Amino acid sequence: MNRNKTLLLAAASALLGLLTGAPSRAWAVPSFARQTGLPCSRCHITFPELTEFGREFKLNGYTLSGPDTKKIYTPGKGNASGVWINANLPISVMFQIADTLMNKTAPGTQSGNVEFPQQLSLFMAGEIATHLGTFMQATYTAASDRLSLDNTDIRYTNFATWAGKQLVYGVDMNNNPTVEDLWNDTPAWGWPWASPDSTPTPMAAPLVDGGLAQDVGGVGAYAMWNHHWYGDFALYRSMHLGGPQPPTGANYGINIAGAAPYWRGAYQTSWGGGKNYLEAGTFGMWVNSFPNAVAGAEDHYTDNAADLQYDRHFGANELTTHVSFIDERSQLNAAYAANLAAQAAHSLKTVSANGIFHFGNRYSLGAGPFATWGTSDPLLYAAAPVSGSANGSPNSSGYLLQAGFWPAQNVELSAAYQGYLKFNGAGANYDGAGRSASQNNTVYLNVWLMF
């Protein structure tokens, strides 16, 4: 039996184990649930995919409180200390354990990589004051063996009436473009919800697709009108945590010149008594960068994207679908001058789509394809064993299958199989050292605890 068939059998066995586990009801949920007095399933179909109520909770600044929540504060009057204090400490913990098995491990590495933990996160998440709330994450990873600031979103929100309709508006500060978004078809909160960090990944991705995560700080304004029309505009600067302050730009390929604007627009609607939900939108970013410096020649990136989310309720069950397309145009003047790129002008496109069927809030099955393609460049996408491209092409494509089981609302057991049809430009001998794309196929098992 070949290795690929072994991987498929391992995935099938894992899925069977997940789907035959004995379910039990539980209501031990993280800090947002403690604040509101609501179960996790009120805001999440299954964590972290948001329901309509969950999107409203985030839009309104994480400030909704349950009727039994007591605070030592009276709006407009204050108290002796002037401090707004929650009855429950707004602290949560996330712990992930992972086992990753590749079709063929990279040379010199062990097979069956176990991480305990793969990730450990602490959250300060909840209401800070009237109209002010936060989702703040600090994460320890096995790969880095250190704790660092992760996705963080702090927002002030308020209400008004415009043209006779409700207007929700606010100011948002965050460290990852798209982390402030309300939908699960943009990069920060896109599917898969958990993935391996110990396997080769395609070498090319648009900048807005995680390329600036936790390396920038931004502030922006957002608004939702009439529960349908949403807009967001923010400006970002490089901050390079872990490097010298103020930043010198050294050893950072992206060092933002001035400020980088990010934009977002979306329309949402529902029909059929709430059985059908649709969101269609666009987002993008414009970045001028001094690579490894704070002055000199610049690289320019313009990312434009379109996204779509459609949800369909079938009684207690639900189908969610997500589509994202990103088109990046870049002019790499600095890289070309430094002989790091064979030409200055490049284009890069990515598309991903998935459908996830939720059996209540206990089981889920998901599947979807993905693809990346763009301008070939033998210097920018250089040959290297496992991670490189022999023909200088960024083209990659494949599919993902995933199953999840929630024995409790804050515990997930998941299994995934990721298969590649093309990796860094080819299906066979893509790296020039004899490795094929399918040898990067992966079975990934994950235990996800939230409390």
C-alpha positions as CSV (number, residue, x, y, z in Angstrom):
1,M,0.0,0.0,0.0
2,N,1.5,3.4,-1.0
3,R,1.9,6.3,1.4
4,N,-0.9,8.4,-0.2
5,K,-3.5,5.5,0.4
6,T,-2.2,5.2,4.0
7,L,-2.9,8.9,4.5
8,L,-6.4,8.6,3.1
9,L,-7.1,5.6,5.3
10,A,-5.8,7.4,8.4
11,A,-8.0,10.4,7.6
12,A,-11.1,8.1,7.1
13,S,-10.4,6.4,10.4
14,A,-10.0,9.7,12.2
15,L,-13.3,11.0,10.7
16,L,-15.1,7.8,11.7
17,G,-13.8,8.2,15.3
18,L,-14.9,11.8,15.4
19,L,-18.4,11.1,14.1
20,T,-19.2,8.2,16.4
21,G,-18.1,9.9,19.6
22,A,-20.8,10.1,22.3
23,P,-22.1,13.6,22.6
24,S,-22.9,15.4,25.9
25,R,-24.5,18.8,26.6
26,A,-22.3,21.5,28.2
27,W,-22.5,25.2,28.8
28,A,-19.0,25.9,30.1
29,V,-18.1,28.7,27.6
30,P,-15.5,31.5,27.3
31,S,-15.5,35.1,28.4
32,F,-18.0,36.5,25.9
33,A,-20.5,33.9,26.9
34,R,-19.9,34.6,30.6
35,Q,-20.4,38.3,29.9
36,T,-23.7,37.9,28.0
37,G,-25.1,34.8,29.8
38,L,-25.6,33.2,26.4
39,P,-24.3,29.8,25.1
40,C,-21.5,29.7,22.6
41,S,-24.0,28.6,19.9
42,R,-25.8,32.0,20.1
43,C,-22.8,33.7,18.4
44,H,-21.2,30.7,16.7
45,I,-22.6,28.0,14.4
46,T,-19.5,26.2,15.6
47,F,-16.4,28.1,16.8
48,P,-15.2,30.4,15.3
49,E,-17.8,30.7,12.5
50,L,-20.2,33.5,13.4
51,T,-24.0,33.5,13.3
52,E,-26.1,36.6,12.4
53,F,-26.3,37.4,16.2
54,G,-22.5,36.9,16.5
55,R,-21.9,39.4,13.7
56,E,-24.1,41.9,15.5
57,F,-22.3,41.4,18.7
58,K,-18.9,42.1,17.1
59,L,-20.3,45.1,15.1
60,N,-21.5,46.6,18.4
61,G,-18.1,46.5,20.0
62,Y,-18.3,43.2,22.1
63,T,-20.4,45.2,24.7
64,L,-23.7,43.4,24.9
65,S,-24.4,42.2,28.4
66,G,-26.9,39.7,29.8
67,P,-29.6,40.8,32.3
68,D,-27.8,39.0,35.2
69,T,-24.5,40.7,34.6
70,K,-23.7,43.2,37.3
71,K,-21.2,46.0,36.9
72,I,-19.8,48.4,39.5
73,Y,-20.6,51.5,37.4
74,T,-23.5,53.7,36.6
75,P,-23.4,55.3,33.1
76,G,-23.2,59.1,33.4
77,K,-22.5,59.0,37.1
78,G,-19.5,56.7,37.6
79,N,-18.5,55.6,41.1
80,A,-15.7,56.3,43.5
81,S,-13.0,54.9,41.2
82,G,-14.7,55.8,37.9
83,V,-13.9,52.3,36.7
84,W,-16.3,50.0,34.8
85,I,-15.8,46.6,36.3
86,N,-17.3,43.4,34.9
87,A,-18.8,40.8,37.3
88,N,-16.8,38.1,35.5
89,L,-13.1,38.4,34.7
90,P,-13.0,38.7,30.9
91,I,-10.3,36.1,30.5
92,S,-10.4,33.0,28.3
93,V,-7.9,30.3,27.4
94,M,-7.5,28.4,24.1
95,F,-5.4,25.2,24.0
96,Q,-4.7,23.3,20.8
97,I,-3.0,19.8,20.5
98,A,-2.1,18.6,17.0
99,D,-0.8,15.6,15.2
100,T,0.4,16.0,11.6
101,L,1.3,13.2,9.1
102,M,2.6,14.1,5.7
103,N,2.6,11.8,2.7
104,K,6.4,12.2,2.6
105,T,8.2,14.1,5.3
106,A,10.8,16.8,4.4
107,P,14.4,15.4,4.4
108,G,15.9,15.3,7.9
109,T,12.6,15.7,9.8
110,Q,10.5,13.1,11.7
111,S,7.2,11.8,10.5
112,G,4.0,12.1,12.6
113,N,4.7,15.5,14.1
114,V,3.1,16.0,17.5
115,E,2.7,19.4,19.1
116,F,1.5,19.7,22.7
117,P,0.5,22.4,22.4
118,Q,0.5,23.6,18.8
119,Q,-0.9,26.8,20.2
120,L,-1.8,28.2,23.6
121,S,-3.7,31.5,23.7
122,L,-4.8,33.9,26.4
123,F,-7.7,36.3,25.7
124,M,-8.8,39.5,27.3
125,A,-12.1,39.7,25.6
126,G,-15.2,41.7,26.6
127,E,-16.6,45.0,27.5
128,I,-14.2,47.6,28.8
129,A,-16.5,50.6,29.3
130,T,-19.7,52.0,27.8
131,H,-19.6,51.5,24.0
132,L,-16.0,50.1,24.3
133,G,-14.9,46.5,24.0
134,T,-12.0,44.3,23.0
135,F,-10.9,41.0,21.6
136,M,-7.2,40.7,22.6
137,Q,-5.1,37.6,22.1
138,A,-1.6,36.6,23.2
139,T,-0.4,33.3,21.8
140,Y,2.4,30.8,22.6
141,T,3.4,28.4,19.8
142,A,5.5,25.3,19.9
143,A,7.4,26.6,16.8
144,S,8.5,29.9,18.5
145,D,8.6,28.7,22.1
146,R,7.5,32.2,23.2
147,L,4.4,34.2,24.0
148,S,3.6,37.1,21.6
149,L,0.7,39.4,20.7
150,D,-1.7,37.7,18.3
151,N,-5.0,39.0,16.7
152,T,-6.2,42.0,18.6
153,D,-9.3,44.2,17.9
154,I,-10.3,47.1,20.1
155,R,-13.4,49.0,19.1
156,Y,-15.7,51.9,20.2
157,T,-19.2,51.8,18.8
158,N,-22.3,54.0,18.9
159,F,-25.7,54.5,17.3
160,A,-27.5,57.1,15.3
161,T,-30.4,57.4,12.8
162,W,-29.8,58.4,9.2
163,A,-32.6,58.6,6.6
164,G,-34.9,57.0,9.1
165,K,-32.8,53.9,9.4
166,Q,-30.4,52.7,12.1
167,L,-26.7,53.6,11.7
168,V,-24.2,51.7,13.8
169,Y,-20.7,53.4,13.6
170,G,-17.5,53.1,15.4
171,V,-13.7,53.4,15.6
172,D,-11.5,50.3,15.5
173,M,-7.8,49.6,16.3
174,N,-6.3,46.3,15.3
175,N,-3.0,44.6,14.2
176,N,-4.1,42.5,11.3
177,P,-6.0,43.8,8.2
178,T,-9.4,41.9,8.0
179,V,-9.3,40.8,11.6
180,E,-12.0,43.5,12.3
181,D,-14.3,41.9,9.6
182,L,-17.7,40.4,10.5
183,W,-17.6,37.5,8.0
184,N,-15.8,34.2,7.6
185,D,-14.8,34.7,3.9
186,T,-12.0,37.1,4.5
187,P,-8.4,36.0,5.4
188,A,-8.2,36.5,9.2
189,W,-11.2,34.3,10.0
190,G,-11.4,32.2,6.9
191,W,-11.7,28.4,6.7
192,P,-10.0,26.2,7.8
193,W,-10.3,27.3,11.4
194,A,-7.2,25.3,12.4
195,S,-4.3,24.1,10.2
196,P,-0.9,22.6,10.6
197,D,2.2,24.9,11.1
198,S,4.8,22.2,10.5
199,T,4.2,21.4,6.8
200,P,5.4,23.1,3.6
201,T,3.1,25.7,2.2
202,P,3.0,27.4,-1.2
203,M,5.6,30.2,-1.4
204,A,3.3,32.8,-2.9
205,A,0.3,34.6,-1.3
206,P,-1.1,38.1,-1.6
207,L,0.0,40.6,1.0
208,V,-3.5,41.1,2.4
209,D,-3.8,37.4,2.9
210,G,-1.9,37.3,6.2
211,G,1.3,38.9,5.0
212,L,0.9,41.7,7.5
213,A,-0.7,39.9,10.4
214,Q,0.6,41.1,13.8
215,D,3.3,43.1,12.2
216,V,1.2,46.3,11.8
217,G,-0.9,48.6,13.8
218,G,-3.9,50.3,12.4
219,V,-6.9,52.6,13.2
220,G,-10.0,53.0,11.2
221,A,-13.7,53.8,11.1
222,Y,-16.6,51.6,10.2
223,A,-20.4,51.8,9.9
224,M,-23.4,49.6,9.2
225,W,-26.6,51.2,7.8
226,N,-30.0,49.7,7.9
227,H,-28.6,46.3,8.8
228,H,-27.5,45.9,5.2
229,W,-24.7,48.2,4.0
230,Y,-21.3,48.0,5.7
231,G,-18.2,50.0,5.1
232,D,-14.8,50.2,6.8
233,F,-11.6,52.2,6.1
234,A,-8.4,52.0,8.0
235,L,-4.7,53.1,7.9
236,Y,-1.8,50.8,8.9
237,R,1.8,51.3,9.9
238,S,4.5,48.7,10.3
239,M,5.4,48.1,14.0
240,H,7.8,45.0,13.8
241,L,7.3,43.6,17.3
242,G,10.5,42.0,18.5
243,G,12.6,44.4,16.5
244,P,14.2,47.7,17.5
245,Q,11.8,50.6,18.3
246,P,11.5,52.8,16.5
247,P,11.8,50.3,13.6
248,T,14.9,50.4,11.4
249,G,13.2,48.1,8.8
250,A,16.3,45.8,8.7
251,N,15.4,42.2,8.1
252,Y,11.8,43.0,7.3
253,G,10.8,42.5,3.6
254,I,7.7,44.7,4.2
255,N,8.3,48.1,5.8
256,I,5.4,50.4,5.1
257,A,6.2,53.8,3.7
258,G,3.8,56.4,5.2
259,A,0.5,54.6,5.8
260,A,-1.2,51.8,4.0
261,P,-4.9,52.2,3.4
262,Y,-7.3,49.2,3.8
263,W,-10.9,49.4,2.6
264,R,-13.9,47.1,2.9
265,G,-17.5,47.3,1.6
266,A,-20.2,44.7,1.9
267,Y,-24.0,44.2,1.5
268,Q,-25.9,41.6,3.5
269,T,-29.5,40.4,3.3
270,S,-31.7,37.5,4.3
271,W,-35.0,36.1,3.0
272,G,-37.4,33.2,3.3
273,G,-38.1,33.8,7.0
274,G,-34.4,34.0,7.8
275,K,-33.6,30.6,6.2
276,N,-31.4,32.2,3.5
277,Y,-28.6,34.6,4.2
278,L,-26.3,36.3,1.7
279,E,-23.3,38.6,1.9
280,A,-21.3,40.0,-1.0
281,G,-18.4,42.4,-0.7
282,T,-15.1,43.7,-1.6
283,F,-11.9,44.5,0.3
284,G,-8.4,45.6,-0.6
285,M,-5.2,47.3,0.4
286,W,-2.6,49.5,-1.1
287,V,1.0,49.2,0.3
288,N,4.2,51.1,-0.5
289,S,7.1,49.4,1.1
290,F,10.8,50.0,1.8
291,P,12.1,46.4,1.9
292,N,14.7,46.0,4.8
293,A,15.0,49.8,5.2
294,V,13.1,53.0,6.0
295,A,14.0,54.9,2.9
296,G,15.2,54.3,-0.7
297,A,13.6,52.3,-3.5
298,E,10.1,51.2,-3.0
299,D,8.0,48.1,-3.8
300,H,4.3,48.8,-4.5
301,Y,1.4,46.4,-3.9
302,T,-2.3,46.8,-4.8
303,D,-4.6,44.1,-3.6
304,N,-8.2,44.0,-4.7
305,A,-10.6,41.2,-3.6
306,A,-14.2,40.1,-3.8
307,D,-15.9,37.8,-1.3
308,L,-19.3,36.0,-1.0
309,Q,-20.9,34.1,1.9
310,Y,-24.2,32.2,1.6
311,D,-25.9,30.4,4.5
312,R,-28.9,28.1,4.3
313,H,-30.8,26.8,7.3
314,F,-32.4,23.3,7.2
315,G,-34.2,23.2,10.5
316,A,-31.5,22.7,13.1
317,N,-28.9,22.1,10.4
318,E,-27.1,24.7,8.3
319,L,-25.0,24.9,5.2
320,T,-22.5,27.7,5.0
321,T,-20.5,28.6,1.9
322,H,-17.6,31.0,1.4
323,V,-15.8,32.3,-1.7
324,S,-12.9,34.6,-1.9
325,F,-10.9,35.9,-4.8
326,I,-7.8,38.2,-4.4
327,D,-6.0,39.9,-7.3
328,E,-2.6,41.4,-6.4
329,R,-0.7,43.7,-8.7
330,S,2.8,44.6,-7.6
331,Q,5.7,46.8,-8.9
332,L,8.8,45.5,-7.2
333,N,11.2,48.3,-8.0
334,A,13.4,47.7,-4.9
335,A,13.5,43.9,-5.4
336,Y,14.4,44.3,-9.1
337,A,17.2,46.8,-8.3
338,A,18.6,44.4,-5.7
339,N,18.5,41.5,-8.2
340,L,15.9,39.7,-6.1
341,A,13.4,39.7,-8.9
342,A,13.8,39.2,-12.6
343,Q,11.3,41.9,-13.5
344,A,9.5,44.6,-11.6
345,A,5.9,44.1,-12.6
346,H,4.0,41.1,-11.2
347,S,0.5,39.8,-10.8
348,L,-0.7,37.2,-8.3
349,K,-4.2,35.8,-8.0
350,T,-5.8,33.4,-5.4
351,V,-9.2,31.9,-5.2
352,S,-10.7,29.7,-2.5
353,A,-14.2,28.3,-2.0
354,N,-15.7,25.9,0.6
355,G,-19.0,24.5,1.8
356,I,-19.5,23.4,5.4
357,F,-22.6,21.4,6.4
358,H,-23.3,21.7,10.2
359,F,-25.4,19.0,11.8
360,G,-26.8,21.1,14.6
361,N,-23.9,22.5,16.6
362,R,-22.4,19.0,17.1
363,Y,-20.9,17.8,13.8
364,S,-19.6,19.4,10.6
365,L,-18.3,18.3,7.2
366,G,-16.5,20.7,5.0
367,A,-14.8,20.6,1.6
368,G,-13.3,23.1,-0.8
369,P,-10.7,23.8,-3.5
370,F,-8.0,26.5,-3.6
371,A,-5.7,27.8,-6.3
372,T,-2.9,30.4,-6.7
373,W,-1.4,31.6,-10.0
374,G,0.6,34.5,-11.3
375,T,3.7,35.8,-13.0
376,S,6.7,33.5,-13.1
377,D,10.0,34.9,-11.8
378,P,13.0,32.6,-11.3
379,L,14.6,35.0,-8.8
380,L,11.5,35.9,-6.7
381,Y,10.4,32.2,-6.7
382,A,13.8,30.5,-6.7
383,A,14.5,26.8,-6.7
384,A,15.2,25.1,-3.3
385,P,14.5,21.6,-2.0
386,V,10.9,21.2,-0.7
387,S,10.1,25.0,-0.4
388,G,11.2,26.3,-3.8
389,S,10.1,26.4,-7.4
390,A,12.3,24.8,-10.1
391,N,10.5,26.7,-12.9
392,G,10.0,30.0,-11.0
393,S,6.2,29.7,-11.0
394,P,4.0,30.6,-8.0
395,N,1.2,28.4,-9.3
396,S,-0.3,26.0,-6.7
397,S,-3.7,24.3,-6.4
398,G,-5.4,21.6,-4.3
399,Y,-8.4,20.8,-2.1
400,L,-9.2,20.4,1.6
401,L,-11.5,18.0,3.4
402,Q,-12.4,18.5,7.0
403,A,-14.7,17.0,9.7
404,G,-15.4,18.4,13.2
405,F,-17.1,17.0,16.3
406,W,-18.0,19.1,19.3
407,P,-18.7,16.9,22.4
408,A,-19.3,20.2,24.2
409,Q,-19.7,23.7,22.7
410,N,-16.2,24.7,23.8
411,V,-14.4,21.5,22.8
412,E,-13.7,20.5,19.2
413,L,-12.1,17.4,17.7
414,S,-11.3,17.8,14.0
415,A,-9.6,15.8,11.3
416,A,-8.5,17.2,7.9
417,Y,-6.9,16.0,4.7
418,Q,-5.2,18.5,2.4
419,G,-4.2,17.4,-1.1
420,Y,-2.1,19.2,-3.6
421,L,-2.5,18.9,-7.4
422,K,0.2,21.5,-8.1
423,F,2.8,23.0,-5.7
424,N,5.1,25.9,-6.5
425,G,4.6,25.6,-10.2
426,A,4.3,21.9,-11.0
427,G,2.8,18.5,-10.0
428,A,6.0,16.5,-10.4
429,N,9.6,17.5,-9.4
430,Y,8.3,21.0,-8.6
431,D,11.4,21.9,-6.5
432,G,14.1,20.5,-8.9
433,A,15.1,18.0,-6.2
434,G,12.6,15.3,-7.2
435,R,9.7,16.2,-4.8
436,S,6.1,16.0,-6.2
437,A,3.2,18.1,-5.1
438,S,1.3,15.1,-3.7
439,Q,4.1,14.3,-1.3
440,N,3.0,17.4,0.6
441,N,-0.5,15.9,1.1
442,T,-1.3,16.0,4.8
443,V,-3.5,14.4,7.5
444,Y,-4.0,16.8,10.4
445,L,-5.7,15.9,13.7
446,N,-6.5,18.7,16.2
447,V,-8.0,19.0,19.7
448,W,-9.2,22.5,20.4
449,L,-10.2,23.5,23.9
450,M,-11.8,26.9,24.8
451,F,-12.6,27.8,28.4
